[in-house]
């Protein structure tokens, strides 16, 4: 059951055994000098919350309740909730869009409510939602209501407050009464600022594009935090998933640029690729926003790469760095040290072109972390030529990157590499690429790569020092 494209909570709550209601006012104390304390409010309306219990008497009801909460795609997604208190008493119907109600107090309430929605019920009739758009006093102690929709009700119908709410907690509580019988505790909080979205039909939505690989081997995921799948957004379908992001941080130094993503832990989540030794490959992220339901204009909010992922119960929390932004650090990016501080084959610093140094090989045997490879280009290579370098094999979701720890000298165009972790998706006869490593020493830069002109260290430094700016303490008179 839906109203204005959003689901309506269909279960009757047991308010006799557990009835709780809460009203919150955004009021704070402000101390001004030594005068009286001031109380101010910056909230447009009262936030309402309810707690109740739902009786589920068989397996079908239990599964239906689980399906309802699962379809919300997270506790921040709103739905309609018939509140326990009656909105008013219907005296008689006037027309398809009007009725008279007892009393005149609803007129004052109508002026204060951000959204005057009601849930109309009658035994044997399908419940319906309606929005009150006009209120007029009849002068005889009754009030005439005009609805936006044609409702055709009379004095036999009942009206309840219809609130737009969200679940107050991620955790679900159930009391097991007997086999296939449960009592579920429900907590909801009203979303007073979201009524305008339900009225206009437009609301901002966030779009998440994640991908690994490049070209024909690129694998994409298109997700949205919206409650429904979004079709034909720039030719793509975005699937509804439980995913949120925090504030996007930028600064002038280029150090603290990024965002944190929280997503449900699931088997089909691309974030699982960041748990080594699963894939060890970059996971790219783009966050965009659009207005539902138009979705014609899409604006990019963030573009970067997932730096790390941590598991927290059923959630995964990913820290993402913006393209061009670095990791957060408490010391300068450059040290006074004997070892080179550049990454090998970084064109902007090291200057070496990786394509001129990498070797294409074929895997001939696997034994745990030991991988045997064969290639004509390996002839004459000494032991540990590729140590601190890496092996790349596969494409798309099967692409794997492993650190090379050590290997003996070449023997018959064959090397036995010791990797940091076994391969999972690629085996014998797979084609791989070996990239030599650099230990950052001057002698390695000179004898192995002949690249001392781009050496990023201090050759004659006796030990490594970290140079860090210090705050100058304020000087005052002190104590006498």
N, C-alpha and C positions, 0 to 999 in steps of 0.2 A: 504494500500500500504506500503510495507516494502522494505528496502535495507540493506543488511548485518544484517539481523535479527532485525533491529530496524525500527520503524515507520517513514514514511516521511510525513511532514506537507502537506496536499493535497489541501489547499485552496489558491486561488489567492488573494494576498493582494492589497488593494487600495492604491498604492503609490502616486497617484495624489493628494489626499486630506491630507495625513499624511505620510510624508516620513522623517524618522530620522535614522541616522546612527552614531555610536560612535566608536572611536578607543581609546584604553587605553594602555599607555606605563608605565611599572613599572620602573619609574625613581624617584630617591630621592636625595635630597641635603645632602651632607656630609660636615660639617665644619671641616677643618683640620688646627688647629692653627689659625694664622692670615692671612693665604694665601687665594688664590682664592677658592671659593666653588667648590666642585667636584660633578659632576653628574654621577651616575652609574646606570646600569640596570642589574638585575639578572633574567630577563624574557626572555624565548627563542623566543617568537614571540608576535605579537600584538594581543590583545584580542578585538574581534569585537562584536558589539551589534546592534540590529535593533529593531525599533518600527514601527508598521503598524496597519492597520485596516482591518477586514474581514467583508464583507457584507453577512448576512444570511437572505435569502428571504422567507423561510417557516419553518414550525415546524420540518420537517425532517432534514434540515440543522442545525438548532439549536441543536437538539438532537444529531446529528452526531458530532458536535463540542464539546459538553459536554462529549460525550463518549470518544473522542480522548484525552482530557485533563485528564479525570478520569482514563484512562488506563495507564497514565504515572506514576502513583503511587508516585506522589510527584514532586516538581519542580526541584529536583536535578537529575532526570532521563533524559538522553539525547535522542534526536531524530534528524532526518535529516530535514534541513530547506533550501529550494531553496531561495537564496538571491536575492535581486532585481536587482543587477548589472549583466550584461552579462560577462561571463568568457572570451570569445573570439568569433570571427566570423569564422565559418566553410566555407572553400572555396570549398572543394571537398572531397569525400571519396576515400581512397586508397585501403583498404581491410576491412575485418570484424573487425579488431582491430586497424586500423590506419585511420587517416584523416589529411588533411592539413588545417591550419588555417592562417588567414591574420596576418601579422606583425611578429616581432621577440621578442617582449617584454615578452611574456609568458615564454620564456626560463629562464630569470633571476628570474621571479616570482616563477617558479617551484623549483628552488634551495632554495628559502626562505620559501616555504610553508611546514608546517608539514604534511598536507594531501591535495593533489591536487585532490579534488573530484568535479565532475560537474554533473549537472542535464540536461539531453538532452530531448528536447521537439519538437513536430511537430504536427500541427493540424491534427486530425484524427488518430494519432498514440499514443500508450501507452508510457507515459514518462518513462525514465529509468535513473538509476544512473550509474556512471562509475568512475573509478580511473585512473588517468594518471600515468603511470609508467616510461615513457621515453619521452624525448624531443630532437629533432634534427633540426638544422637550414638547410633549403634547399638551401640557398645561393641566392634565387631570391626574398627575402622579405617575404617568407612564412615559416612556421614552421610545422614540422611533429610530430604529437602526436601518441604515442602508448598507448592503454588502456589495462588494466588488463582483462577486459571482452570483449566479442564480441559485438559490438554495431551497426555496419553496418549503418553508417550515411553518409549523403551527404550535399551539400550546402543548402538544404531546411530545415535543422534542426537548432535549436538554442541551445546554451549552456549557462547555468547559474551556478554561483558558488553554490556548495552544501556544507553547513556548518553543523557541528555537534554541536547542541546547547541544552540549557535547558531553561525552562521558568524563567524569571527574578524575578517574583513575585508570591506569593501564591494567591493573590487576583485577581479575574477576573472582568473586567470592561465591561459593556454593555450599549449601547445607544439604547433605544427603539424607533424605527422609526414609527411603526404602529403595528397592531395586527399581531403577529407571524413574525415580521421583526425586526432584531437587527443588530447593528454594534458592533463587539467585538474588543477591543484594545488588541494587541498582543505585548509583549516584550520578546525578547529572547537574550541570551548571549552565545557566542561561548565557547565550551569546548576544548581548544587547546591541552590539555594533554591527552584527551581521544581518539584521532585519532589512536594511536597505538593499543588500545584495539579493535577498530573496524576492524583494519587491520589483527591482529593476531587471532581474534576470542576468545581470552582469556581475562578474567577480574576478579578481585577479587569480591566475593559476600559475604554478611554477612547473617548468619543464626541465627534465634532467636527461642529458645525452651522455652516455658513457661508451667508450670504445677502447679496444686494444688492436694492435697491428696497424698496417698501412695498406693502401691499394686494394687489390683483390682479396687479400688475406685479412682485411679489417673486419672485425666482429663488433656489432653495435647493440646497445640496449637503449631503448627510449622509454623513460618512466615519467610519471607525473604524480604529484602529491594530492591531486584532485581526487574526489570520491569516485569519479567515473573515468573509463577509458576515453581518450580524446583522439578522434579520427581526423585524418587529412590536415594535420598541422604541418605546413610546408611539405606535404606529400608523405608524411610519416604518421604512424599510429603510436600514441604514447599510452602505455599501460598503467593503470592505477596501482600504486605500490605505497607501502608505508615508508615514506622517506621524507625527511625534513632537513633544513640547513639553518645554521646560525647566522650571525651577522658577518658580512663579508668585509674583511679588514684590508685596508691599503694604507701605506705611509710613504713619505717622501724618500726614505732610505732604501726602499726595495727589499727590506729584510722581513718585516712582518706583513706579508701579503698572503692571504689565504682565507679559508672557510672550513668549518667543521660540518660534516654530514653525519646524520644518524639514520640508520636503515634497519629494517627487520632482518634478522639472520635467517636466510633461506638457501636452499640448495642451488637455486638458479641465480643467486646474487653474484654479479661480477666482482664484488668486493672480496669474495673468497679467493680470487686470483692473487691477492696480496699476501696470503698466508704462505710463506715459504715452507717447504720447497714445492708448492703447488705449481706455480707458473713463473714467478719472479720476473714479470714483465710489466711495463708501465701501463697503468690504467688512467686514461684521460677522461676529463669531466668538463661539461659545459652546462651552465645553469642559465635558463632563459625564463622570461615571463610573458604572459599574454592575458587578454581579457576574454573571459568566457561569457557567452558562447561564440563570439565573433572569431577570435583566434587568428584574425588576418594579419595583425601586426605583432611581431615577436621581437622582443628586445633582449639582448644578451647581457646578463649580470656578471657572469664569472666564467673564466676559461683557464683551466690548469690541469694539474696531474695529482693523483692521490699519492701522498707521501707515506702514510702509515695507517694501519687499521688495528683497532683494539676491540675485543669482544667484551660485552657487558650484559650477561644474561642472554636474553633473546635479541639483543640489539648489537649492531656493529657501529662503532664510531670511527669515522675516517677523517684524518687531517689532510687537507688538500692545499697545495701551494699554487699560487698563481704563476702563469707563464712569465718568466723573467724575474720572479721573486725567489729569494733564497730561504733557507731554514733559519729559524730564530736562533740567535747567538748572542752571548753576553760579552764577546771579545771581538776585536776587529777581524776582518776577513783575511788579513795578511799577517804572518808571523816573521820574526827574525830567527830563521832556523837554517840548518845545513841542508835539510831535505827540501826537494821541490814541492811546492804547494799546489801545482796545477794538476788537472786530470789529464792523463795521457790521451792523445787524439782529440782534445778539445781545441777546435780550430782557433777560437778567440784568444787562447792563452798558450797552450802547448804548441799549436801550429802544425803538428803532424797530421797527414791525411790517413785515416784509418784504412781506406781501401787499398793503399799501397803496402800495408803491413799484414793484413789478415790473410788467413790460409783456409782454403776450402778442402774438407776431408770427408771420408766416409767412415761411419761407425761399423766396426767389424765384430765387436764383442762387448758384453756388459757383465760386470760382476760387482753389484752394489755400487759403491762410489767410484770404482775403477772402470774406466771406459777406454777401449782400444780403438784407435783411429788410424787410417791409412791415407796417405796423400803424397803425390810426387813432389809437392812443394816443401815437404818436411825434410828432404835430404840434407844431411849435414848439420841439422840444428842441434845445439848443445842441450844438456839437461836444464830443466826449469826455464827454458826460453819463454814459455807461456805462463809461468807461475805469476800469480797476482793479476793475470788476465782472465778471460772468460770464454766459455763455449756457448754458442747460440745454435739452436736446432728447432725445426718445426715452424709452423705458422698458425696464425689465428689463435684459437683457444688451446692448441697443442704446442704453441711456442714455449720453449723453455730456455732459461738463461742460468748457467751455473758458473760459479767461481772456480778457477783452476788453482789447486793448491800446490801441486808439484808433478814432475814427470822425469824419467831418466832420459839420457840422450837418445836421439833417433837411431833406430835399428831396422834397416831394410824398409825405409819409408814408413815406419810404424812407430807410434808413440802410445804409451799406456798412461793416461791422465788420471790423477786423483782429484775428484771434484768435491765441492763442499756438501753436496747432497746427490742422491741417485736421480736418474731420469725417470719420469713417470709415464710419459706419453710417446716417447720416441725410442726406437730400438735399432737392431742390426739393419744395416744397409741404408739408414737415414743419412742424408747429407747435412753436415754441420759446418760451422764457421768458427775458427779459432782466432782469437785476438790476443796478441802478446801483452804482457803486463809490464809495469814499471814500478820499481821500488822507491823511486824518488831520489836516488843517490846521483851525485855528479858523475861518478865513474860509469854508471849505467847509461846516463844521458849521453856521455861522450862515446863510449865503446859500442853500445848496442844500437842507439838511435841517431848518433851524430847530430845532436840537436841542442848543443850547449848555448847557442845564441838565444834560445827561448827558455833557458833554465830558470825555474821559478823559486830558487832558493838562494842561500848565501853560502858559497862554497867554503869559506874559511871560518865560518861560525863554529865556536868550540862546543856550544850546546844550544838547545832550542829555548827561545825566550818568547813569551807572549807579551806584546806591548799593548797596554790598555790605558785609556785616558782615565784620570782620577778627578773626582769633584774637589774643587778648592773650598775648604771649610770657611765659613763666615767667621770673621774676627770681631770679637766684641770685648767689652771691658772686663768680662769675667766677674768673679766674686772677690770681694775684699775681705 
